[in-house]
Amino acid sequence: MPAKRQQHRRPTGVQRLTRSIAVAGTGAMVLGLPLMGSATAHAAAPQNAPQGVAAAAKKAAGQTYTVKKGDSLSKIADKKKVAGGWKKLYKINREVVGDNPRLIKPGTKLDLGKKAAAKPAKAKPAKAAAPKSEAPTTTVADAAATSGYTAPVDAASLGTAYHTPGGMWSSGYHTGADFVIPTGTPIKAIAAGTVVAAGNGGAYGNQVVIQHADGMYSQYAHQSQLSVSVGQTVTVGQQIGLSGATGNVTGPHLHFEVRTSPDYGSDVDPVAYLNSHGVSLG
């Protein structure tokens, strides 16, 4: 029996001890609340995080460009030094621009594609120098291929000038500028673009018409041989054929036009157009 009483007393002592621990634990938790409140106050003290987020958002917003009147993708890519040129700019903004890269509307906001490049510069400033040295090389090369202009032929003298009146032309005046050159002289694209016509053009003989990024078209007539086909993309200075005397001519020469559309009758002064792009003729 004493052993049994001893066994019954042990649970009672354990229960009292448990109650004591529970009370003490509760007391400790009550005392611990101010400490938790203090820690919370300290954690909430820094207020620079929202400012940092706002600064990052402001910087990200600076990586866009709003299209202005007279802009083209090639001009914007060259001006803003977009690595990959106008083709990369168009690829990034195709959903905004649409299927025709030359039809960009003033007020349209374009993504310059530079947001991702800003992150490595902050994390590892020492290694950020490498991309900076590579980007100008790509941009310059692309600018020369998409924004540069050149004369349609080398070392040629001007013949019949633009708008020279005469009854031999159906319009009553000369719609282009003639370059006096012998048959077989290489003909070059004055700027990068896409070939929209290549073949027999009636009175123009063998001709090539190229659409350029600024929405203008250039025509090269009376060729003896063509080197390009419709739909082909050409670069500035690329050979597109050889001069000749095909069509309605009195001798070998290049008849060169600049137009606002691919069709006859939309001509503008080709010499003035090239002069506006830094190419002086004659």
SULTAHU-V253572 format. One record per helix or strand. SS is the DSSP state (alpha for helix, beta for strand). FROM is the first residue (numbers start at 1). TO is the last residue. If there is no record, write none. Layout:
ss->[SS,SS]
from->[FROM,FROM]
to->[TO,TO]
This chain:
ss->[alpha,alpha,beta,alpha,alpha,alpha,beta,alpha,alpha,beta,beta,beta,beta,beta,beta,alpha,beta,beta,beta,beta,beta,beta,alpha]
from->[2,48,64,73,85,94,109,115,128,157,165,173,177,186,193,202,206,217,233,239,253,267,270]
to->[44,61,66,79,92,97,111,123,146,158,165,173,180,188,200,204,212,226,234,244,259,268,276]
